[in-house]
Amino acid sequence: MTLLITHPDADLHLTPPGHPEQVARLPAIRRALEGMPLDRRGALPATDAHLLRCHPQDYLDRLDAAAPSEGWAQLDADTFLSPGSLRAARLAAGGAVQAVDAVVEGRTRSAFVAMRPPGHHAETATPMGFCLFGTVAVAAKHALDHHGLDRVAVIDFDVHHGNGTQDLLWDEPRALFVSTHQSPLWPGTGAASERGAHDNVMNVPLPPGSDGAEIRARFTDDVLPRLEAFAPKLILVSAGFDAHRADPLANLNWETEDYVWLTGRICDVARRHARGRVVSCLEGGYDLDALAEAGAAHVDVLRGLDDG
C-alpha cells in the first residue's frame, strides 16, 4: 500500500498573512486524500547527520540562531522563520528519508511526503524561495550513501526551477537531476546549458503560456530517453503543483490530467528500472483547490505501483 507521510507539526511553520506558502495548503491536501487507501504514518525528524549530507554545520547553526521565539524572522524577501519552522522543516526532510527507507527496504513501492515548508530552492548554505532544507536532495543522498544505491533520479516538475536541488547534487555523479520549469521566471536559473559537473543535470525550460501539450512533448522527446539511459534504481519526485493553470504565481497552463500523465510516465520508468520505487515530496502549489485536486490525482497514480 502506498505510504503517506505527514505530521500535524507542519502546521507550526507560520508565514505572514497573505503569504502564498500558507498553513492551509496541507489541510487542503489531507482533505483530498481522505478515504483513499493509504498507509498513513507520522513523519520523523531529520537528524543532523541526515542534513549534513547536504548542508554544512555552520548553516544549521545559523538557522538555529535565527529562529525567533515569537513572530517571524525574515531570511530573504520570501522566506520566513516562525518558532515552529525548523521543527517542521526537519520533519519534512526526515519524512523524505523515512519514505526512502520504506521504499528501498521493500515495505512499499511508493510514498508521498505531504509536508511543508518545501525544499527545492534551499541551496547548500542559503535558504530561499520559502525553503530551509533541501528535502529531496537530503533523501537522495541518504539513498546513495546509506542504502548504497548507485543511481538515483530526481524529477522536479514544480513550475519554478529547483535551483537548490541542482546546487546540492551538482557534483554528485550518482544522481540525475531533471527539472521542468517555466522560463523566464524566478529564480532565474535552470537554463538548458546548466548540466552539472558530471553531465548529471537536465533542465527543460518551458515558455510562459504553454500548456500540457508542451510538457508532454518535451517529456516524451527529451526527458524519458534520458531517464531510460540512466536507468535509476530509485526515482524521487519534487512534486510542485504550481504549473496548474489556476496557480497565481506563474503562467503555465497545465491541467490535472497533465499531472496524471506525467506521474504515469514516471511510474513506467520506475517499473522498468527501479522495481517500481518512487518517493514523491510536496513542493509548490498555491491555489488550494488546484493543489488538492492535482495532488490527490498524483497520489492515486502512485498507488498503482503497489497495486500492480
C-alpha positions in Angstrom: 0.0 0.0 0.0 1.3 3.5 -0.9 2.8 5.2 2.1 1.6 8.7 3.1 3.9 10.6 5.4 2.7 13.7 7.1 2.7 15.4 10.5 0.5 18.0 12.2 3.6 19.9 13.3 4.0 21.0 9.6 1.3 23.5 10.6 3.6 25.1 13.1 5.5 26.7 10.2 3.7 30.0 10.1 4.1 32.7 7.4 2.8 36.3 7.5 -0.7 37.0 6.4 -1.1 36.9 2.6 2.0 34.7 2.1 1.3 32.0 -0.6 3.1 29.3 1.3 0.4 29.2 3.9 -0.7 26.7 6.6 -3.9 25.9 4.7 -2.0 24.1 1.9 -1.6 20.8 3.9 -5.2 20.7 5.2 -6.4 21.0 1.6 -4.3 18.0 0.6 -5.3 16.0 3.6 -9.0 16.5 2.9 -8.5 15.5 -0.7 -6.8 12.3 0.4 -9.4 11.3 2.9 -10.9 8.0 2.1 -8.0 7.0 -0.2 -6.5 3.7 0.9 -3.0 4.7 2.1 -0.6 3.6 4.8 -0.6 6.8 6.9 2.5 7.4 9.1 3.8 10.3 11.1 7.0 11.9 9.8 10.1 11.5 11.9 12.5 14.5 12.2 15.8 14.5 10.2 18.9 14.2 12.3 21.9 16.5 11.9 23.6 13.5 10.2 20.9 13.4 7.5 21.1 17.2 6.9 24.9 17.3 6.9 25.0 15.2 3.8 23.8 18.4 2.0 24.3 21.4 4.3 27.3 22.4 6.4 27.2 22.7 10.2 27.5 26.4 10.2 24.4 26.7 8.1 22.4 24.6 10.6 23.8 26.8 13.3 22.8 30.0 11.6 19.3 28.8 11.1 19.1 27.8 14.8 20.4 31.2 15.8 17.9 33.0 13.6 14.8 31.1 14.8 12.6 33.5 16.7 10.8 32.8 20.0 7.7 34.6 18.7 6.6 36.3 15.5 8.7 35.9 12.4 12.4 36.2 11.3 12.7 37.2 7.7 15.6 35.5 5.9 15.0 37.0 2.5 12.2 38.6 0.6 10.1 35.4 0.5 11.5 33.2 3.3 10.4 33.4 6.9 11.1 31.5 10.2 8.5 31.2 12.9 9.1 29.4 16.2 7.9 26.1 14.7 9.6 26.4 11.3 12.7 24.4 12.0 10.7 21.6 13.6 8.5 21.5 10.5 11.5 21.6 8.1 13.3 18.8 9.9 10.1 16.7 9.8 9.8 17.4 6.0 13.4 16.2 5.4 13.1 13.4 7.8 9.8 12.3 6.3 11.6 12.0 2.9 14.4 10.0 4.5 11.8 7.8 6.2 10.0 7.2 2.8 13.2 6.3 1.1 13.9 3.7 3.9 10.4 2.2 3.4 10.7 2.0 -0.3 14.2 0.7 -0.6 13.7 -1.9 2.1 10.7 -3.2 0.3 7.9 -2.3 2.7 6.1 -0.3 -0.1 6.9 0.7 -3.6 5.6 4.2 -3.5 5.4 7.1 -1.0 4.1 10.6 -0.9 5.5 13.0 1.7 2.9 15.7 2.4 4.9 18.2 4.4 5.9 21.8 4.4 7.9 24.0 4.1 9.0 23.0 0.6 12.7 22.3 0.0 13.9 22.5 -3.6 15.1 26.1 -3.5 17.4 25.7 -0.4 21.0 25.8 -1.6 24.0 24.4 0.3 24.2 27.4 2.7 21.4 29.7 1.6 17.7 29.5 2.5 15.4 30.9 -0.2 12.2 30.7 -2.0 10.2 29.5 1.1 12.7 26.7 1.6 15.0 25.9 4.5 16.5 22.4 3.9 17.0 20.6 0.6 14.4 17.9 1.4 14.6 15.8 -1.8 18.4 16.2 -2.1 18.8 15.0 1.5 16.7 12.0 0.7 18.7 11.3 -2.5 22.0 11.4 -0.6 20.5 9.1 2.0 19.6 6.6 -0.7 23.0 6.8 -2.2 25.2 6.8 1.0 23.1 4.9 3.5 21.5 2.3 1.2 24.3 2.1 -1.3 22.2 2.7 -4.5 24.4 3.7 -7.4 21.8 5.6 -9.5 19.1 7.8 -8.2 17.0 10.1 -10.4 15.3 13.3 -9.1 12.5 14.6 -11.3 11.2 18.1 -10.4 8.0 19.3 -12.2 7.4 22.3 -10.0 6.8 25.5 -12.1 9.9 27.1 -10.6 13.4 25.8 -11.2 14.8 23.6 -8.4 17.9 25.6 -8.0 18.6 24.3 -4.6 18.4 20.6 -5.5 20.6 21.4 -8.5 23.2 23.1 -6.3 23.2 20.2 -3.8 23.5 17.5 -6.4 25.7 19.4 -8.9 28.8 17.4 -8.0 27.0 14.0 -7.4 27.7 11.7 -10.4 25.3 9.0 -8.9 22.3 11.3 -9.2 20.5 12.6 -12.3 18.5 15.8 -11.6 15.8 16.7 -14.1 13.8 19.9 -13.8 11.0 21.1 -16.0 10.0 24.7 -15.2 8.7 27.9 -16.7 11.4 30.2 -18.0 11.7 33.1 -17.6 10.5 33.0 -14.0 12.0 33.3 -10.6 14.7 32.2 -9.5 16.1 32.9 -13.0 18.2 29.7 -13.1 17.6 26.5 -15.0 19.0 27.1 -18.5 19.5 24.1 -20.6 23.2 24.9 -20.6 23.4 24.1 -16.8 24.4 20.5 -17.0 26.1 19.6 -13.7 29.8 18.7 -13.0 29.2 15.2 -14.5 26.6 15.9 -17.1 24.1 14.9 -14.4 21.7 17.8 -14.6 19.0 18.2 -17.3 17.0 21.4 -17.4 13.9 21.7 -19.5 12.7 25.4 -19.7 9.1 25.9 -20.8 7.8 29.1 -22.3 5.2 31.1 -20.4 1.7 30.4 -21.5 2.5 26.8 -22.7 0.2 24.0 -21.7 0.0 20.3 -21.2 0.8 19.5 -24.9 4.2 21.2 -24.5 5.3 19.4 -21.4 4.0 16.0 -22.7 6.0 16.5 -25.9 9.2 17.6 -24.1 8.9 14.8 -21.6 8.4 12.2 -24.3 11.1 13.5 -26.6 13.8 14.7 -24.2 13.2 13.6 -20.6 12.1 9.9 -21.0 15.1 8.9 -23.2 17.5 10.4 -20.7 15.8 8.6 -17.8 15.8 5.3 -19.7 19.5 5.7 -20.5 20.3 6.5 -16.8 18.2 3.5 -15.6 17.7 4.8 -12.0 17.4 2.4 -9.1 15.1 4.8 -7.3 13.1 7.9 -8.5 12.5 10.9 -6.3 9.9 13.5 -7.3 9.8 17.1 -6.4 6.0 17.4 -6.8 5.1 21.0 -7.2 1.6 21.7 -8.5 2.0 25.3 -9.4 2.2 24.8 -13.1 -1.5 24.3 -12.9 -3.4 27.0 -14.9 -5.2 28.1 -11.7 -2.0 28.9 -9.8 -1.4 32.6 -9.0 2.4 32.6 -9.1 3.2 31.5 -12.6 2.0 31.3 -16.2 1.8 27.7 -17.3 -1.5 26.2 -18.2 -1.3 22.6 -17.1 -4.5 20.7 -16.1 -4.9 17.9 -13.5 -4.8 15.4 -16.3 -1.3 16.5 -17.2 -0.1 15.6 -13.7 -1.8 12.3 -14.1 0.0 11.7 -17.4 3.4 12.8 -16.0 3.1 10.6 -12.9 2.2 7.7 -15.1 5.3 8.1 -17.3 7.5 8.4 -14.2 5.9 5.2 -12.8 6.5 3.4 -16.1 10.3 4.2 -15.8 10.3 3.1 -12.2 8.7 -0.2 -13.1 11.3 -0.9 -15.8 14.4 0.1 -13.9 13.7 0.7 -10.2 11.5 -2.1 -9.1 8.6 0.4 -9.1 10.2 2.5 -6.4 9.1 6.1 -6.3 9.2 8.7 -3.4 7.3 11.9 -4.1 7.7 15.0 -1.9 5.4 18.0 -2.0 6.9 21.3 -3.2 4.8 24.2 -4.5 1.2 24.7 -5.4 -0.6 27.8 -4.2 -4.2 27.6 -5.4 -5.7 25.5 -2.8 -8.4 23.8 -5.0 -5.9 23.0 -7.8 -3.3 21.8 -5.3 -5.8 19.4 -3.7 -7.2 18.1 -6.9 -3.9 17.6 -8.7 -2.1 16.3 -5.6 -4.8 13.7 -5.0 -4.7 12.7 -8.6 -0.9 12.3 -8.4 -1.1 10.1 -5.3 -3.8 8.0 -6.9 -1.5 7.2 -9.8 1.3 6.3 -7.4 -1.0 3.8 -5.8 -0.9 1.8 -9.0 2.8 0.9 -8.3 1.7 -1.1 -5.2 -1.5 -2.4 -6.7 0.1 -3.9 -9.8 
